Amino acid sequence: MMFNNTKYIIVDYGFTGEFPILFPYMINHSDVSNGYVGEVVSAGFVQVDLETGVVSVFGKSDSLKIESRPEDAEIIKRELNKWKTDY
């Protein structure tokens, strides 16, 4: 099982690091980025295979004019795994 049509931004909060924000495809990247104190360093689309745990990122944000980065997949996976009890 996989979830698709999900957008994300990565926000850099400085000394605390970079964190992902995932949201539905019908919301603009720029709408989500408004109001955050940190700097948006990347944005795009994410797919997560719920059976294998594989996270894939791709594309870019037209509204922010920022592209996804290969390391974003690992940042998103790290945050999703924090909710696992055996992590």
C-alpha positions in Angstrom: 0.0 0.0 0.0 1.3 3.4 -0.9 0.2 6.9 -0.3 0.4 9.3 -3.2 -0.5 12.9 -4.1 1.2 14.2 -1.1 3.3 17.4 -1.1 6.0 18.4 1.4 8.3 21.2 2.4 11.5 20.9 4.4 11.9 23.8 6.9 15.4 24.6 8.4 15.0 25.8 11.9 18.7 26.6 12.3 20.2 24.9 15.4 17.4 22.4 15.7 17.8 21.1 12.1 15.6 20.5 9.2 12.0 19.1 9.5 9.4 18.0 7.0 5.8 19.1 6.7 3.6 16.8 4.6 0.2 17.9 3.3 -2.4 17.1 0.6 -1.8 17.8 -3.1 -4.6 20.4 -3.4 -2.8 22.9 -1.1 -0.1 25.1 -2.5 3.4 24.8 -1.2 3.5 28.6 -0.6 0.3 28.5 1.5 1.9 26.0 3.9 5.2 27.8 4.0 3.6 31.0 5.2 3.9 31.5 9.0 6.9 29.3 9.6 9.8 30.9 11.4 12.4 28.7 9.6 13.7 28.9 6.0 12.1 26.6 3.5 15.0 24.8 1.9 13.3 22.3 -0.4 9.8 21.3 -1.6 8.2 18.7 -3.8 6.2 15.6 -3.8 6.5 12.4 -1.7 5.5 8.8 -2.0 5.7 6.3 0.9 5.3 2.6 0.4 3.7 1.6 3.7 4.7 -2.1 3.3 8.4 -1.6 2.6 8.9 1.8 4.2 10.5 3.2 1.1 10.2 7.0 0.8 10.6 8.6 -2.6 10.7 12.4 -3.3 10.5 14.1 -6.6 9.5 17.3 -8.4 9.5 20.8 -7.3 7.3 23.6 -6.0 6.2 26.0 -8.7 4.8 28.5 -6.2 8.1 28.6 -4.1 10.4 28.0 -7.0 12.3 25.4 -5.0 13.2 21.8 -6.0 13.2 18.6 -4.0 16.5 17.1 -2.9 17.6 13.5 -2.7 18.3 13.8 1.1 14.7 14.9 1.7 13.6 11.3 1.5 15.8 10.4 4.5 14.6 13.4 6.5 11.0 12.4 5.9 11.6 8.8 6.7 13.4 9.7 10.0 10.4 11.8 11.2 7.9 9.1 10.2 9.9 6.5 12.0 9.8 8.5 15.3 6.2 7.3 15.7 7.2 3.6 15.6 7.6 1.9 18.9 10.5 -0.2 17.9 12.5 2.7 16.4 
